[in-house]
Amino acid sequence: MKSIGNKNWWFLTLNGILFIILGLFIIFNPKGFLEGLMRFFGIIVLIAGVALAVIGGISTEKHPRNWILILTGILDAVLGILIIAFPKTTFQIIMRLIGIWAVLVGIYQVFHLTFRTGEISDKSFYLISSLFAIILGCLLIFIPLPAGIAVVIIIGLCSLIAGILMTIVSFRIRKEGAGQAGQD
């Protein structure tokens, strides 16, 4: 008797092919991928802002203080438009914020390692992790676009590898299903 997985091996193949295509697109066009991703994010923020403003406008009769919803919606919509209009700048700002966060986490870990030496069993791993966070954070702060593109290319490689593995597994499932069909 065939299982559901054996019947639908082609779906896993299709997913694998889509992951391969996505991975190749990201690897060979990381800036285009980033720009599209940021614009997509801007569209989501814009739609959410318009929806919030409309909801606030509709319900002002029941709740007079809903002007806050309207104002927030308008600000969100403006932010969405800015993100759509300036995706590269938005990406750099986001990368710098992540960089600041990573540096702060790394510094905290170094201080934690320094003042709480008895509580940490593997100090060398903790120190390497702290320094890696600080270095990565500095890269994101000072060269956000190249560092971000490197991260995106790594994501593309992961997508490519996942797609290849999915496709291989799907053909193995197909082969196993064909073998089971001969036994039934």
ZISUL-V455981 format. One record per backbone hydrogen bond with DSSP energy under -1.0 kcal/mol. CO is the residue of the C=O (numbers start at 1). NH is the residue of the N-H. E is the energy in kcal/mol with one decimal. If there is no record, write none. Layout:
{{CO;NH;E} {CO;NH;E}}
This chain:
{{3;7;-1.6} {4;8;-1.6} {8;11;-1.1} {9;13;-1.9} {10;14;-2.7} {11;15;-2.4} {12;16;-2.5} {13;17;-2.6} {14;18;-2.4} {15;19;-2.5} {16;20;-2.3} {17;21;-2.6} {18;22;-2.7} {19;23;-2.9} {20;24;-2.7} {21;25;-2.6} {22;26;-2.7} {23;27;-2.7} {24;28;-2.6} {25;29;-1.6} {29;33;-2.3} {30;34;-2.6} {31;35;-2.6} {32;36;-2.5} {33;37;-2.7} {34;38;-2.7} {35;39;-2.4} {36;40;-2.5} {37;41;-2.3} {38;42;-2.5} {39;43;-2.4} {40;44;-2.1} {41;45;-2.4} {42;46;-2.7} {43;47;-2.8} {44;48;-2.5} {45;49;-2.4} {46;50;-2.6} {47;51;-2.6} {48;52;-2.5} {49;53;-2.4} {50;54;-2.5} {51;55;-2.7} {52;56;-2.6} {53;57;-2.4} {54;58;-2.7} {55;59;-1.9} {59;63;-2.1} {63;66;-1.8} {65;68;-1.6} {66;70;-2.0} {67;71;-2.9} {68;72;-2.8} {69;73;-2.7} {70;74;-2.4} {71;75;-2.6} {72;76;-2.7} {73;77;-2.5} {74;78;-2.5} {75;79;-2.5} {76;80;-2.8} {77;81;-2.2} {78;82;-2.4} {79;83;-2.5} {80;84;-2.3} {81;85;-2.6} {82;86;-2.5} {86;90;-2.2} {87;91;-2.4} {88;92;-2.3} {89;93;-2.3} {90;94;-2.5} {91;95;-2.8} {92;96;-2.3} {93;97;-2.3} {94;98;-2.4} {95;99;-2.5} {96;100;-2.6} {97;101;-2.3} {98;102;-2.6} {99;103;-2.5} {100;104;-2.5} {101;105;-2.5} {102;106;-2.6} {103;107;-2.8} {104;108;-2.5} {105;109;-2.4} {106;110;-2.1} {107;111;-2.5} {108;112;-2.8} {109;113;-2.5} {110;114;-2.3} {111;115;-2.6} {112;116;-1.7} {122;126;-1.7} {123;127;-2.5} {124;128;-2.5} {125;129;-2.5} {126;130;-2.1} {127;131;-2.7} {128;132;-2.6} {129;133;-2.1} {130;134;-2.1} {131;135;-2.8} {132;136;-2.9} {133;137;-2.4} {134;138;-2.5} {135;139;-2.4} {136;140;-2.4} {137;141;-2.0} {138;142;-2.9} {139;143;-2.5} {143;147;-2.2} {144;148;-2.4} {145;149;-2.6} {146;150;-2.2} {147;151;-2.0} {148;152;-2.4} {149;153;-2.6} {150;154;-2.0} {151;155;-2.1} {152;156;-2.4} {153;157;-2.5} {154;158;-2.4} {155;159;-2.4} {156;160;-2.5} {157;161;-2.7} {158;162;-2.7} {159;163;-2.4} {160;164;-2.3} {161;165;-2.6} {162;166;-2.6} {163;167;-2.3} {164;168;-2.4} {165;169;-2.7} {166;170;-2.5} {167;171;-1.9} {168;172;-1.8} {169;173;-2.6} {170;174;-2.3} {171;175;-2.4} {172;176;-2.7} {173;177;-2.4} {174;178;-2.2} {175;179;-2.0} {176;180;-2.3} {177;181;-1.8} {178;182;-1.2} {180;184;-1.2}}
